[in-house]
Amino acid sequence: MSVSGIKASYTYNGKAQKPTVTITGLKAGTDYTVTYSNNTSAGKATVRITGQGNYVGTITKTFTIAKRNVSTLTYSKISNKSYTGKQIKPSITVKYNGKTLTKGTSYTVSYGTNKATGKATVKITGKGNYTGSVTKTFYIVPKKVSTPTLKAGKKSITVKYKKVTGASGYQIAYQKSGSKSWTYTTVSSKSASKTLTKLTSKKNYKVKVRAYKTVSGKKYYGTYSATKTVKVK
């Protein structure tokens, strides 16, 4: 008699693995029954085929449940974090088939240096029924710029602000009273002031500043300062 239907290996899926057993010339439930053991977690699983009716005896087959690679799991997004001067260790939620996995049981987490502004990393390594590792990235952006000081001039405003650690530059946003849009200008990290010109006399302007970090040509922005208003001369 030939037994078929059992593959050598299956991948862990969180459920009991019950491959359908077929025996040539016999009918399941009438001529034989099938039971399984150790067939949920990664490792070696057993299939026991027991004769019934006109048949007696048992046949034992085994198959392997392979660990699932963590690259197939779902991860929560890690938002960018503000610079603190200390190592940043964001939490991350790991799921498989909608079920949240337990840190320390199904996976472990390690972190890069994650202190300076720029690219930072979180590494998830499989444990238990899971194997492999994936690295997720987020960015440490400059901290929030303090409220700038504004000095009104003739059709101009001089904006001064305090520099923050790790900034590649600063973005100044300004808006004329009654306008729905902002105008933006970029300032080098070497400067802590900027004079805005060609403004409209006797009009109020709102001004705010934020720092950014450039990584591989892309700017990652920190939080804007509080908005301050001044009237142009």
C-alpha positions in Angstrom: 0.0 0.0 0.0 1.2 3.4 -0.9 0.8 6.4 1.5 0.8 9.8 -0.1 -0.2 13.4 0.7 2.5 14.2 3.3 5.2 16.6 2.2 8.6 16.5 3.8 8.3 20.0 5.1 5.7 22.7 5.9 6.2 26.3 7.2 5.0 27.3 10.6 1.6 29.1 10.4 0.5 29.2 13.9 -2.1 26.4 13.4 -2.0 22.7 13.6 -0.7 21.2 10.3 -2.8 18.3 9.2 -1.8 17.2 5.7 -4.4 15.0 4.0 -3.3 11.4 4.0 -4.2 9.1 1.1 -3.7 5.3 1.0 -4.1 3.7 -2.4 -7.2 1.5 -2.5 -8.4 2.4 1.0 -11.0 4.9 2.3 -10.2 7.3 5.1 -12.6 6.9 8.0 -13.7 3.4 6.9 -10.4 1.6 6.5 -8.1 3.8 8.6 -8.0 6.8 10.8 -5.3 9.5 11.0 -4.1 11.3 14.1 -1.4 13.9 14.4 1.0 15.0 17.2 3.5 17.8 17.7 2.1 19.3 14.6 1.7 23.0 15.5 5.1 24.4 16.6 8.3 24.3 14.5 10.1 20.9 14.7 9.3 17.3 13.8 5.6 16.4 13.6 4.1 12.9 13.6 1.3 11.3 11.6 -0.1 8.0 12.8 -2.3 6.0 10.5 -4.3 3.3 12.2 -6.2 0.5 10.5 -9.8 -0.1 11.2 -12.6 -2.3 9.9 -10.9 -5.0 7.8 -7.5 -3.5 8.5 -5.2 -3.6 11.5 -1.8 -2.1 12.4 -0.3 1.3 12.3 1.9 3.3 10.0 3.9 6.3 11.4 5.1 9.1 9.2 6.9 12.3 10.1 7.3 15.7 8.5 9.1 18.9 9.5 7.5 22.2 10.4 10.1 24.8 9.4 10.4 28.1 11.3 8.7 31.1 9.6 11.1 33.8 8.4 10.4 37.2 10.0 10.5 38.8 6.5 6.9 37.5 6.0 5.6 39.3 9.1 3.8 42.6 9.4 5.4 45.6 11.2 4.0 48.8 12.6 5.4 52.0 11.1 8.1 53.7 13.1 7.6 57.5 13.1 10.6 59.8 13.0 11.8 60.9 16.4 13.3 64.2 17.6 16.9 64.4 18.7 17.4 64.0 22.5 21.1 63.4 22.8 20.4 59.9 24.0 19.9 56.5 22.3 16.4 56.3 21.0 14.6 53.0 21.2 11.1 53.1 19.6 8.7 50.3 20.2 7.4 48.3 17.3 4.5 46.0 16.9 5.0 42.7 15.1 2.1 40.7 13.7 1.4 37.5 11.8 -2.0 36.9 10.2 -3.4 39.8 12.2 -2.2 38.4 15.6 0.3 40.4 17.6 3.4 38.4 18.5 5.1 38.5 21.9 8.5 40.1 22.2 11.0 37.8 23.8 9.0 34.7 22.8 8.6 35.1 19.0 11.3 37.8 18.4 13.9 40.0 19.9 14.7 43.6 19.2 18.0 45.4 19.0 18.9 49.0 18.1 21.6 50.9 16.4 23.5 53.7 18.0 20.4 55.9 17.3 21.8 59.1 18.9 22.8 61.5 16.2 20.4 63.1 13.7 19.9 61.0 10.6 19.1 57.4 9.8 18.5 55.1 12.7 17.7 51.4 12.9 15.7 48.7 14.7 16.6 45.1 14.1 14.0 42.3 14.7 15.4 38.8 15.0 13.2 35.7 15.0 12.9 33.4 18.0 11.0 30.3 18.8 8.9 29.5 15.8 10.4 32.3 13.8 13.8 32.7 12.1 15.9 35.3 10.2 16.1 39.0 10.9 14.9 42.3 9.3 16.1 45.8 9.9 13.6 48.7 10.0 14.7 52.3 9.7 13.5 55.7 10.9 15.0 59.1 11.1 16.2 61.2 14.0 15.3 64.8 13.1 16.6 68.0 14.8 14.6 69.0 17.9 12.0 71.8 17.8 13.5 75.2 17.2 12.6 77.8 19.9 10.4 80.7 19.1 12.3 83.1 16.8 12.8 86.8 17.4 11.6 89.1 14.7 12.7 92.6 13.8 10.6 94.6 11.3 12.2 96.8 8.8 11.1 98.6 5.7 9.4 95.9 3.6 11.5 93.4 5.5 11.7 91.2 8.6 14.9 90.0 10.1 14.4 86.5 11.7 16.8 85.3 14.3 16.7 81.8 16.0 18.8 79.5 18.1 20.6 76.7 16.3 19.9 73.1 17.2 22.2 70.1 17.3 22.6 68.1 14.1 20.8 70.4 11.7 21.8 70.5 8.1 19.9 73.7 7.6 16.7 75.6 8.5 13.5 76.3 6.8 11.7 79.6 7.5 8.0 79.8 6.6 6.2 83.2 6.5 2.7 84.2 5.7 1.1 87.6 5.0 -2.0 88.4 6.9 -5.0 87.3 4.9 -3.1 84.8 2.8 -3.9 81.1 2.9 -0.5 79.9 1.8 3.0 80.0 3.2 6.2 81.1 1.6 9.4 79.1 2.4 13.1 79.9 2.3 16.0 77.7 3.3 18.9 78.9 5.4 22.4 77.2 5.8 23.2 75.5 9.1 26.0 78.1 9.4 23.5 80.9 9.9 21.2 81.7 12.7 19.3 84.6 11.0 17.7 85.6 7.7 16.3 88.8 6.4 13.1 88.4 4.5 12.7 91.1 1.8 10.2 92.5 -0.7 7.4 92.2 1.8 4.3 94.4 1.8 4.4 97.5 4.0 2.0 97.9 6.9 1.1 94.3 6.8 1.3 91.7 9.5 3.4 88.6 8.8 3.4 85.3 10.7 6.8 83.5 10.9 7.9 80.1 12.0 11.2 78.1 11.8 12.1 74.4 11.7 15.4 72.6 11.3 16.1 69.7 8.9 18.6 66.9 8.4 19.7 65.9 4.9 20.2 62.2 4.3 21.1 61.0 0.8 19.8 64.2 -0.7 16.4 64.1 1.1 15.4 66.5 3.9 13.9 65.2 7.1 12.2 68.0 9.0 11.9 68.6 12.7 8.9 70.3 14.3 8.2 74.0 13.6 8.7 76.6 16.3 5.8 78.5 17.7 4.5 81.1 15.2 5.3 84.7 15.9 3.7 87.8 14.3 5.2 91.2 13.4 4.0 94.2 11.4 6.3 95.3 8.5 7.2 99.0 8.3 
